[in-house]
Each structure stands twice: as structure tokens, then as C-alpha cells.
Amino acid sequence: MSTETIVDTASENSDRTEQTPVLEVTDLTVTFRGMNNNPDVKAVRGVSYAVHRGEVLGIVGESGSGKSVSSMAAMGLLPDHAEITGSVRLHGEELLGKSDREMARKRGKVISMVFQDPLSGLTPVYTVGDQLAEAVLVHNPRGGKAHAHRRAVELLDLVGIPNAEDRYRSFPHEFSGGMRQRVMIAMAMANDPDVIICDEPTTALDVTIQAQILDLLRTAQRETGAAIVMITHDLGVVAGFVDRLLVMYAGRPVEIGSVDEIYYNSRMPYTMGLLGAVPRMDLEDQGALVPIKGTPPSLSALPPGCPFAPRCPIAEEECERAEPELLTIGSSQHGGEGHTEVEDTGVQRAACIRSGEIDANGWTAKDIYPVPEIPEAEIASVRREDLPEVLRVQDLIKHHPLMKGAIFKRRVGTVYAVDGLDFDIREGETLALVGESGCGKSSTLMEILGLEQPQRGSVEVMGKDVSKLTRTERFALRRDMQIVFQDPMSSLDPRMPVFDIIAEPLRTHKVPAQQVTERVYELIQLVGLNVEHATRFPAEFSGGQRQRIGIARALALEPKLLVLDEPVSALDVSIQAGVINLLEELQAKLGLAYLFVAHDLSVVRHIADRVAVMYLGKIVEVGDTKSIYTHPSHPYTQALLSAIPVPDPERERARTHIVLEGDLPSPANPPSGCSFRTRCQKFITLSESDQETCTGTEPAILPTNGGDQGSACHFAERQAGLV
């Protein structure tokens, strides 16, 4: 770990006024030259924005739109072969063209960055405390190591790391993902910078940890007064956090304005599509989501004219002639090859020749995009009690021995992965299992899909107890239960064409060749792909198309139950909408039952009929979706729902968030009594005798509304208005 002293000889505090932008980017372009006769990649094309002190600018767009590259260019972190033009000014000082040594004087002191993956941003062989102390010492050597140590401990405490003095000596791998991200934020705050760039800081985190991180970023802004650039694809996160929003597509801005203008009066079809594609947890009946068909263009082979035209439902011939400039809403729109510089006037601008027409007619996303009509399932009018069961789980247990020793192993404990689950799923119904990472969702799926006798309890599929099945019966039963995995790329064989991937389960179950061919082409069309796709390989498809291939394979044997393991979490919101619509259509047409595992409760609200909330291997609340979302009774459910950002700026700013303290306890050492009590926001308000009840007695699930909803809390209380 380098301890080289970096002293910024420039006067960092000269001529800083509220009117002068802290960070000003003008007509920034980044091109990666092609190697071995490959074409150049124009990653960023004419990006301009300005951020003032105390302001938060959000940059959103699909993967590959140039969000991260533009910010890496501003930080001077791109490789040498990247060609960068334009201007990046920090307090009026030009950064482009500076040497790496000159930029090192700025990075961490005046401008800092919070990276998406904290584990790769921290050095694994040094303690987190030493890395924080180095960030302080390298810019303030006169303070000495003792001052750097004190400041590092202070920062760990400020970002909510418990026992900061002791955890100073911990290594990155000893921290959870959320704690590592907090360390990265502490490092970004270490020298009170004037600009903090956050590159997808909450993407890989649970919703409860995400709420903690956003709360910390607000703290960082208060403590340092910094301007923040928030890069994300989560339109819920930016709704209540940012002041202005910049929407990027194909390497350039296509709309910019205040967050309220963009959310309530967007005038660019791409932005309107993104907002319409977001599932809303605050809406009971949102209807079908707005799908944006197609994929972003290759940045090495951009189409002529507007790059969004091939995906835009209202594109005209003129859209294909020239790329539209980014102009103020209401001004005349004329295509042109140049890009209009974005002056920091606070006005809304859009790059669409039809923005004036959209404005005049008051069009919404559903006026522009063809939204599919989801047919109502035939069993929608049938009472749940009258529907046949497809899956019943009773008192399911999965405990793993915790071993120690390299040669002579001995058992030193038990990991309580799944600890007594009870639930059932009926025909045509969707049950969602939700909870933080490590709560036992995936372990539950593995126990069910294994069709083996569990350690304790029972699993019945289609009325058959799996522990009593013969090998032949177990093989036959697998036809009725299939799975769609989280990552479509890793679940599809890259060496097999689509036809063979979908045909594989049919051939395994000895379906005649003629029927296999007919069924494969039927499935390809059923999931919204073209028949010519059958000869292509997985690498030739987008993420959403690959997930459709995975769904087609899962449907090949006409199952009655689909297990969906985070099927849309790896997809952009625009692609996610199409997959969610497809799942709803298939369920209505085929009468499928879904066991849906997810951590995105906005998606769950949209697709699930019933919800089971898991915590440390147990279900702590279960019930129909409407009851759970409108009147949650368990404190953990209340915290989960309050932590989910709503893509509505006014509503999000008015909401009260419950920020849970700490991380999920180890399933190898769960707390006594109620396992949630160590993080429970209600526990600290109880009397001493009531706290003893929570500490000494494990709560059972009891009805909380006289109906289907039940909660495992001694002091359950249904609340309203959380969403």
C-alpha cells in the first residue's frame, strides 16, 4: 500500500462562489480506437452538464449508454488508449490533459468516487482502517499517522460501522457487502471533497442496505457540502434523491431537466418509456408495464439519424436523416450533426423532433408505446380454497453442520439455513418469497427442486409426497416443475443453438423427434422470439432475449409450476418490463403457478398474488399481496416496504423511511427468542417486560386481520400508509 505524499499546490479554495459550477463538463467525447481492424467505439458523444455546490445530479440510462465512462473520464481513470476531447472543469480548472500525478492531487481531496463493486475497490491484503488512514494521510501528511488513525475511526463510526475502533483492524472480506460499501463512502468523505461521483452505489445491495447507503450519502452531503453525481439505472433511487436528471442513450444526453420536470413532464419517448417500464409498489393495479422493444445500438455502428429511432414507436422519416439536437422544450426542433451545448440554465431540454407535439398533446408513455393487454385468467373468479394445490411445504428444515479443522474435522456449530417453513401454492397462483440476501430463499428452492426427503418436514408436489417417490416417479414429476434462473447467460449452454437448448428437456423425456420440432418452434413464438432465432447461439442475444429463451426451455414439458429465481434482477428496466409482461401473459393463458423469489418488492407487488416474508430461515409474515403492502404488521415487513424507493418525486420526498440498523445476523448464531429483535425498530420502544418476551420466546405466526394474513411477532400491529 503506497504512502506517497500528495500535496496539491494549487489554491483549492480560491474564487469559489455559489454561482460557479463545482464541476462543469462540456461537449465531452470518449472514443476507444478499434484494434485488429475492429471499428472505433464512440462510448461518449457530446456530454455536457454542470453541478453546483450542494446539488445532486442524477445520470440514468440503460447499460452501455455511457454513464460510467463519462464519469471515469472526469476522474481521469480511463486507460491511455481512450481518446478524450471536450472539457472537464473542476472549480474552473481544466482537468483534461493533466498527468496522472496531477490528477492524483485532486482525486480523493477535491473530487472523489464511490464505485459500484466495493470489494474490487478495496485492497484485500490491508485492513479497512489502514486504507482509510492512507486516504487521509496521503493528502494531509502534516497531521501524522495518529491523526489519520483518529480520522479513520471517526469516519467508520460516522458511516455506521459498529465498534469502529475494533473494526479498524478488519479486512474487507470480513465485512458484508453493505458494510464494504459504507467503507467506500467513508473513503470518499475522508478529505471533505467538493464533488462525490457515485457509480451505481446501491445496485448489488438488498433494499434495506440500499436505504442505509442512501441515508449515508445524504449524511456525506451534509457533512461535506459536496455536489453529488449519482449514476444509476434505478429510477426509484433518483426520484427522491436528486435535484436534476440527465438521461443518456447511445453515448449522449437525450433529456435533461429538474427531477420533477423529467418525471411528470418528460418529452423524450425514451425517457417516457423508461418511466413507464418501472413497476410501482405504490399502485395496486398498475396494469401491463410499458415495454421498450429492441436493444440499444452498437456504439461502433450507430444508425444514421436519431439512435433511438429503430426502437421508437412514433419515429418518422425525418428522424432517420439527422440526429436531433438537445434543445429547450418548446423551441423549434431541427435535426443536425452537431450537439447543442447544455448551458446551466435549469431549463428542460430534449433531443426529439416531436417533443413539441408530445407536449402539446399531453401524451403519456401508454399513448406512445403499444402496451399488451394481459388476459384475465379463467380461474380468476374461483375461490382460492377451491383451487387444487400444486405445492405444499410443511415444517421444512435444512441445517448445515459448521465444521472446523483441516485434517481432523469437528463440528462446532450449525447453520440454520431453513428453519421450519410452512406455505402452499394453488393452481394459477403466484407466491413470492422475499427477504434480504442470506435469509434462506435459495436454500428453500434447492430443497423443493431436489425432490428428495428433507431433513425434517415434508414437501408435496401435485399432491405427491416427494420422500415416498421411486426414482421413476421422481423423474416423471420433474416434468411438472421447472425453473428459470437469475442469470440467463450462465444458465444457457453457449455451445448450443437455441433450438437444441429448448429441445433438450423434450429429448431427455423421450418426446418423438417430429413433436420436438413442432414444440420448439411453438415455444419460440410463444415467448415473443422469431423462428429464425432458432439457429443462433446465446451470445448473439440481449439479456432479455436470453431470459425469454430460458422461459421457453422451462415451458417445454408443459409444467404446472415454474420456480422463478430472481428472473429479472439482472435486466435493465426496459427489458425487465417485457419479461414481466410475458410471465403474466403465460400465467393467464396456461394456468401456471409461480414460486417467485425476489428482493425487488416493486416487481413482487406487480406480479404476486401472495407474499411470504423470510428472515433468518423463517417466514415472519405471510398473506395476500394487497394486505401485506397496504397493512404490513411485522416490523421487518414494515421496514422492507418503507425502504423501497417510489419512482414519484413528490411522494418519495413525503415518505418516512425506516432505516434498519446493522446487518443480517449470522444464520449460524441467530438471536434467541425473536430473531429480528436485534434490528427491530419496535423492540427499543417496548417496556422491559415486553422486551424480555421478545428475548426469551420465539413468536409463532398468528392471524393479524382475521383472514389470510399472519405475522410472527408478539406485538404485531397492522400499519397503513407506508407506500
Number of C-alpha atoms within 10 A of each C-alpha: 9 7 11 11 14 17 15 16 8 10 7 14 8 8 10 13 12 10 8 16 21 25 24 22 23 18 19 21 23 23 18 18 16 12 8 6 7 9 13 14 17 22 23 29 22 21 26 24 20 20 22 22 21 18 20 24 27 26 25 26 27 22 16 18 23 26 30 23 18 25 20 16 22 23 21 23 13 16 10 9 10 16 14 20 18 15 20 25 17 22 20 14 13 14 18 18 13 11 10 12 10 16 18 19 19 23 22 25 25 20 27 24 24 23 21 20 18 20 17 10 14 21 15 13 10 14 19 27 28 20 21 26 26 24 23 25 27 21 22 19 17 11 11 13 16 11 16 24 20 13 19 29 21 15 23 25 16 17 24 18 21 14 11 19 17 11 18 20 13 16 19 23 15 13 18 13 19 22 23 22 27 27 27 26 26 25 26 27 31 26 21 20 22 25 31 26 25 23 21 19 26 23 15 15 17 20 24 27 26 22 24 25 23 16 16 18 23 15 15 23 23 11 12 18 17 25 23 29 23 25 23 24 21 20 21 21 23 27 25 21 21 20 18 23 26 26 24 23 24 25 23 27 29 27 26 30 24 17 25 18 17 25 20 13 17 29 30 25 30 25 24 23 24 25 23 22 23 22 28 23 22 22 14 13 10 12 14 22 26 28 26 25 17 15 17 18 17 15 21 16 11 15 17 12 19 24 23 24 21 18 16 19 15 12 17 12 9 15 23 18 15 18 24 26 23 25 25 19 21 15 10 11 19 17 20 13 11 12 20 16 16 22 12 13 8 12 14 23 26 28 28 29 23 21 24 19 13 19 16 10 9 12 17 18 23 15 11 16 19 13 17 15 11 17 12 13 18 12 15 12 8 10 8 15 8 10 14 13 19 23 23 19 19 15 15 22 21 21 17 12 13 14 13 12 9 7 6 7 10 12 10 10 13 14 17 23 23 26 21 17 19 17 15 16 23 21 21 25 26 25 26 27 25 24 28 22 16 17 24 24 26 18 17 21 18 12 18 23 16 12 20 17 16 17 11 14 16 20 27 19 23 19 12 16 17 21 15 13 15 10 9 8 12 17 13 12 17 17 19 17 24 22 21 23 20 20 19 24 17 10 13 22 15 14 11 15 17 25 22 20 22 29 22 16 18 22 13 8 13 10 14 10 12 8 10 21 15 10 17 25 20 14 22 23 13 17 21 15 16 11 14 11 18 18 12 13 19 24 14 11 15 17 21 23 21 21 29 25 28 25 28 26 27 24 28 20 20 15 19 22 29 22 22 22 20 17 25 25 17 16 20 18 27 25 25 26 25 24 24 21 22 20 19 20 21 19 23 20 15 15 19 23 24 28 21 23 24 24 21 20 23 20 20 24 24 23 21 21 17 22 26 25 23 23 25 27 27 23 26 28 27 30 23 17 24 16 19 26 25 18 21 30 27 27 26 26 24 23 21 27 23 21 25 25 29 26 22 21 23 14 14 20 14 9 16 12 22 20 20 19 16 16 16 21 17 14 21 16 13 17 17 14 15 21 24 23 19 20 18 17 18 14 18 12 10 13 9 11 9 13 16 12 15 23 18 12 13 15 17 14 15 18 16 21 15 8 10 13 24 25 28 22 23 18 17 18 15 17 15 14 12 20 22
